[in-house]
């Protein structure tokens, strides 16, 4: 059977970051693209968070690995906790204009 999906949570401030970028995407006429990226990343992080992006470092305090991944123009930092099958999105940043 399928492995159990990872539980996805937003870290502090992430909802506000996403809301601001959604507003910007709307103004740029790119809301559809923004939503598609967010849905795709949500799916990746629930199913295979270690198979996407690059590791930055292992957390010393908890059993987790901090990683980052990019789908232009958004950059995501997230923590993967394999023992509890959890992922926490730490930040979402716009690093380029919407194409």
C-alpha positions in Angstrom: 0.0 0.0 0.0 0.9 3.7 -0.1 3.0 5.0 2.7 1.2 7.2 5.2 1.3 10.8 4.0 3.3 13.4 5.9 1.3 15.8 8.1 1.8 19.4 6.8 1.9 22.4 9.1 2.7 26.1 8.6 5.4 27.7 10.8 5.0 31.1 12.4 4.3 33.8 9.9 3.9 31.5 6.9 0.2 32.2 6.4 0.9 35.9 6.3 3.8 35.4 3.8 1.5 33.3 1.6 -1.3 35.8 1.8 1.0 38.7 0.7 2.3 36.7 -2.2 -1.2 35.7 -3.3 -2.1 39.4 -3.3 0.9 40.1 -5.5 0.2 37.3 -7.8 -3.4 38.5 -8.1 -2.2 42.0 -9.1 0.2 40.5 -11.6 -2.6 38.4 -13.1 -0.8 35.2 -12.1 -3.1 33.9 -9.4 -3.7 30.6 -11.3 0.0 30.0 -11.5 0.5 30.8 -7.8 -2.3 28.4 -6.8 -0.9 25.7 -9.0 2.5 26.0 -7.4 1.1 25.9 -3.9 -1.0 22.8 -4.7 2.0 21.1 -6.3 4.3 21.8 -3.4 1.6 20.8 -0.9 1.4 17.4 -2.7 5.2 17.0 -2.8 5.6 17.8 0.9 2.8 15.4 1.9 4.1 12.5 -0.2 7.9 12.8 -0.7 9.4 15.8 1.1 12.9 14.3 1.2 12.9 13.6 -2.6 12.5 17.3 -3.4 14.7 20.2 -2.7 18.1 20.2 -1.0 19.0 19.6 2.6 20.5 22.6 4.5 21.3 21.0 7.8 20.0 18.6 10.5 18.4 20.2 13.5 20.4 19.6 16.7 17.4 20.0 19.0 14.9 17.8 17.3 15.0 14.9 14.9 14.5 16.9 11.8 16.2 18.1 8.6 15.8 21.6 7.3 15.5 21.6 3.5 14.7 24.1 0.7 13.0 23.7 -2.6 12.2 26.0 -5.5 9.4 26.1 -8.0 9.9 29.4 -9.8 9.2 32.0 -8.6 8.6 30.7 -5.1 11.2 29.4 -2.7 10.2 27.2 0.2 12.1 26.3 3.4 10.7 23.4 5.4 11.6 21.0 8.1 11.1 17.2 7.7 10.5 15.0 10.8 10.7 11.5 9.5 10.0 9.8 12.8 6.6 11.4 13.2 6.0 11.9 9.4 5.6 15.6 9.8 6.6 18.6 7.6 6.6 22.2 8.8 6.8 24.9 6.2 9.2 27.5 7.7 9.0 30.2 5.0 7.8 30.9 1.5 9.5 33.6 -0.4 9.2 35.2 -3.8 12.7 35.2 -5.3 11.8 36.4 -8.8 8.9 38.0 -10.6 6.1 35.8 -11.8 6.9 34.9 -15.4 
